[in-house]
Amino acid sequence: MATAVCMATLMSGCEAPSLDFLSSKKEQVSQPASTGDSSGTETPAEEPSTGHGQGSSAAHKPSMEETIQTVEGIPTVTNPEELYVIVNKQRALPSDYVPSDLTEPNVPFPFKDKVEKRLLREPAARALEALFAQAKQDGIELYAVSGYRSYKTQKSLYETYVRTQGEAHAAAFSAVPGKSEHQTGLAMDVSGLDQATRLEQTFADTPEGMWLAEKCAAFGFIIRYPKGKEDITGYAYEPWHLRYVGVETAEEIMSRGITLEEYFQESSSS
């Protein structure tokens, strides 16, 4: 089981090498988020105003076919800045895509290094802070493990696997450059205090994992790779992998037990 989960982790790109912060990004000190309201009442995150039509309740929900084009033989998304962008094994980000609003969320990390995996896009970072603050109020200790990953990092990781394990192995167990959600800046791997369940499927059975599955949608996050949906997402169950899509979309996806792909495939069939 541990071996299988490790392979799944490599496939989704959740443990890539760390790099320094992008030089153009402002460094911030990482501290646990403020708990805010001391009443203990859950305060869901507000829908962000991004200025790019990125809200989760857009008047027109585009189909997956509307947001893809072939670039140099590679199916590439046309909406990388949208909060609901779908990136998977069949849908790549532009190779030069770097989110314009990367920032470091003010939440605990299990490491001290100032590296790019601390980063998230602005709306996702603010929502993660609210999620962690509520967790703290509820007696749940969470850590942000791995967020943004650049195309360059993915490429280096993939080429290392090709060189050391062969191309077939690399294609099966490592994220192809451009096809990891981490490059969107909207995904964060989360863990509890127990390192034995970090980036393991057993995290789902911990108090932290169960709390996360129940509460994440109220703050705009979904469990991106749910159990039993491997044939749709292309990845094994990852209870630690959060993806920000906005509150309205997240609540619908999580309450219905569907994937991000299924949510937008409905637009194609309607």
N, C-alpha and C positions, 0 to 999 in steps of 0.2 A: 504493500500500500504506500509506504513512504517513497519508494522508487517511482511509483506511478504518479504520485502527487508532485514530486520533484520535476518529472518530465512535463507535467501540465504547467507547472510554474514557468519553466523555460519557454514553453510554447507561447504563453501569453506575454512573456517578457517582463515578469515581475521582479527579476533579480539581475538587472544589468549592472555593469561596472559603473561606479560613481565618477562624475566629472566635476570640475569646479563650476561655480555659478557662471552664468553668462555674464560677460564683463559689463554689458549695458544695463544689467538689472541691479536694483538697489538692494543691498544686503540688509536683512533685518535680524534682530536677536530672537531666537526661538525659545519661547517660554510657554507654559501651559496657558490656555485661553482663560480669560476671566469668566467667572461663573455668572456674571451679570445679575439678573433678578434672583434675590436670595430667597424668594418664596418657595422655590422648588417646583414651580409650575412650568411645564414644558412650553417653550417658545419656539415654534417652527420658524425656519428661515423665511425671510421675505423674498419674493421673486425679484431677481436682479433686473435693473434697467441697464442694458448693455449698449444701447445706441446703435445696434447692428441688426435689429429684428431678431434677436436671439432668445426672446422669452419663450417659455415652454408652451404657452397657450397661443401660438401664432394662429392668425385667422385661417391660413392655408397650411395644412400639414402635408408637406411634400412626400411623394412616393419615393422609394429607393431608386427607381429608374430616373427620376427627375434630377437626382443629385450625383450623377456619375458620368464620367466621360473617359475615353481611352486616351492616355498620354504615353507616347512611345511604347505602345503595346500593353500598358498597365492600366487596368480600371482604377481611376483616380477620382476621389470625391471633389465636388465643385464647391462645397460649403464648409471648408475646414474651420471657419470661425464660428459656426453655429453651435449652440449648446447641445443640439440634438444630432450632431454629425455622427454617422455610423462608420466606424473603422473596424474591419475584420480581415479575414484571410482573402476575401474577394474584393475588398475595397481599401485602397491605399490612400494615404495622405500625400500631398505634393512633397517631393524630396526636400525642397527648400523651405518647407513650412515651419515657422517658429511662432508660437502664440505671441501676440503683441502686448499682452497684459499679465505676463508671468509675475508672481509675487510669492513670498513665503508666508504661509499661514502661521498664525501665532498659536501653535499647538505643540505638545511634547513629541519629540523624536527619540528613538532609542540609540542615537549616535550624535556625536558633536560636530562631525565634519560639515563644513559649508560646501555642499554639493548640490547639483542640479535636481536631484530627486526630492529635495525639500519643496520644490516649486509647484504651484498650481496656478491656473488662470484666476483672475481676480474674483469673479462670482463664486467659483468653486472653493476658493480659499476662505472667503467670508462665511460660506455655508458650513465648511468643515469646522471653523472656529465655533459656530453656534452649536453644531452637533456635539463637539467635544465638551463644550461648556455644560450642555444638558446631561451628558454622560457623567461628568464629574458631580453634578448635583444629585444624580441617581446612584452614586457610589460605584460607578463603572470607570475603570482606568484604561484609557485607550492611548495608542501610540500611532503616529503616522510613519509608515515604513518606507514607501517608495511612491513618488508622484511623477513629475514630468521626466521624460527621457528624450533626448534629441535624436534626430535621424543619424547623426554621426556616431552616437553611442550605440544605437541599434546595429548599425553597419559594422562597427568594430567587433561587437559581440558575435554577430552572425558569421563574420569572416573567421573569427577565432575557432568557432565550432567546425566550419568547413575545413580549416587547416588541420585541426587536431582530431576530428571525428569523421570527416568525410561529408560530402555534399548531401547524401541521402539522409544521414543522421541529422545534419543541421536543419534540413527542410522539415523534418518531422518534429524536432524538439526545440527549435529556437525560432523566435519571432523574425520573420523576414523584414528587412529594413522598410520602414514606412507603414507597416501594418500592425503596429502596436498602439493600443488606446493611450498608452502613457505619453505618446508624442502630442496628443491633443491638449495636454495640460488639464484635463477634466477628470482624470482617474487617480485614485490614491489607494494603495494597499494599506490596510489598517490591522493592528494586532492588539492583543492585551498584554499583560505583564509577563505571562508565561511564554518563554522563548520556545518551549517544546511544541507549541501549537502555532507558532508564527509561520504564516504562509503555508499552513497545512489544513487539510479538510476538517481535521478534528477541532479547529477553531470554532466551527459552527455549533459545537456542543458546549462551549464554554459560556459562562454568564455574559462575557463581552460579546461573543458572536451572536448569541440569542438576542441580546439587547439591540445590537446593530441591525439585525434583520427586521426587528419590530419597529425601530424608530427611524431608520435612515431616510425613508420616503418623506417624512415630515420636514426634512431639511433639504430635500431636493436630490437625494442620492438613491441609486438602485444597486442591488447586488447584480453586477453586470453579467456574470456567468453562473446562472442558477442551476441547481441540481435537476437532472433529468432533461436538460435542454442542450446537451452537448452536440446533438446533430444539427442544431440551429446556429448556435454561437461558434461552433468549431473548437471549443475549449472545454476542458473538464471543469467540474464544479469548483468555484473559487469564492468561498464565503467571506474572504478578506478584501476582495477587489470591489471598491466603490467607484461608481461613475456618476458624475453630476449631470443632471438633465433638467433641473428645475422642479419645483414642488408639485405642480399640477400633473406633469407627465410622470414623475416618479411615483406619485400616489396611485395613478391609474395602473401603471406597469406592475407595481408591487402588489396591489390589491387583487389584480387579476391573475397574477402568477405567470406573466408572459415576459418575453425578452424585448429588447429594444428593436431587434429585427422584426419581430411579430407586430409590434406596435405600428411600425411604418409600412409593413407589408399590407396591412389592412387598407391603406390608402390606395395601393395598387389594385386591389380587388373590388373596391367600392365604386 
